[in-house]
């Protein structure tokens, strides 16, 4: 069984483990935009010492490119554990993250998350890109 066979998917509105991707479906080439990924957006996921989301990773795959680009990896490390026992600690992290990025080509955003009890889950979203990226170059020094 390959790694890709481990990735489970479903509709995030009916399955609490699926990472929900929230961003514009159309962006301008080379301009910053935000991507929010949240697990448990519609149906809350438990956040206990025994059952929690460990991490979310976000990728971008241009349609005409061979490679996928890693936009970020985000771990969630507080789930109520403490020296006094499970689920009595003072800190809990919610499995949601917002990043900013810019892209120059249409493609897909992928989000993968790891639940400590139920494994890997993924979702994807198509992104259209309008226009071409503007590149700025410094003018040569006058001599």
N, C-alpha and C positions, 0 to 999 in steps of 0.2 A: 504494500500500500504506500503510495507516494504522499508527500507532505500536503499537497493540494486536496487529497482525499479526506484529510482531517478537518477541513474547513466546512462548517455547517452554515446554512443560510435559511432564511425564512423572511416573513414580513415583520418589520420591527413593531408594527401596530398590534400584532397578535402574539409575538414571542419576545419575552423580556431580555433575552441574551443578544439579540441582533443589534449591532451598533447603528444608530440612526445618523445619517449624514445630512447636515443642514447647511446648504450654501446656495448661492445663485447658480442656476443652470447655464447661464450665459455671462461671460466675463470679457473684459477688454484685454487684448494682448498686452502683456507687460505691466499691467496695473494690479496693485495689491487687492486681494479680496479675502474674506474670512471663510473658514471652514469650521463648523462646529460638529463634533461627534459626541454622542451621548448614548450610553447603554441604560435601558430602562426608561426611555422617554415617555412611552405610552403606558406600559405596565412596569411598575417599579421593580428593580432587581434587588434582592436582599444585599445588605452590606453588613455582614456579620463576620466575626472571626472565622466561623466555619464555612461560610458561603459568600464569596465576594468576587468582584472583577479585579484582576491583578494588573492588567495593562491594556492600552489601546495603541495601535500603530496605524499611521496614515500613509498611503502611497499615492503616487500619480503616475499613470501610464499614458503617454501620448499615443494617439491612434496610429501614427506612422513610424513609431520608434520601436526598436527591439527591446529596449530596457525599461524597467520600472524604477521610479525614483522614490526614495524613502523621504517623506516630508517630516516625520517625527515619531518618536516613541515616548509614551507617557505612562509612568507607573503610578499606581494608587496603593499606598503603603499603610494606611491607617484604617483599621476595620474594628475598632473597639477593643483590641487586645491590650492588656496591661499586666503588671506584676500581680495584681489582685485577681486575675483570671480573665476569661474570654467575655467580650461584650460588656465590660464595665469601664473600659478606658475612656478618656476624655476626648478622643479625636477619631473622626470618621471622614474619609474622603469619598466624594461622589464621582462616579466614573463618567466625567464629561470634560471635554477640552475644546478650546477655541484657538486656532492658529491663523496666521496670515501668510499668504504666499502669492506669487505671481507666476503665470504660465504663458507660453507663447503659442501653444498648439492645442487643438481640441483633444480630448481624451477622457479618461475615467479617473475618478477618485475612488480609492479602495480604503476601507477601514476594517481592521481585524482586531478582535479582542479575545482575551483569555479569561474564562471563568475557572476558578480553582476546582470546581466540581463538575462542570459540564463542557469543558474543553474550548476549542477555538470556534469563533463565529465571525462571519464576514458580511459586508454589504458593499455596494458600489453605486456610483452616480456618474452619469455622463455629463461632461462639461463642454459647452461650445465656446469657441474663442472668436471674438470679433476683431477685425483689423489686424494690423501687424505691430509688432513691438517697436517702440521708438528707442533707438540707442543713441546715447550722447557720447560724443568724443570731444576731447579737449582740442582746441585749435592749436596749430603749431605755433611755437613762440616766434615772434618777429625777430629778425636777426640782423 
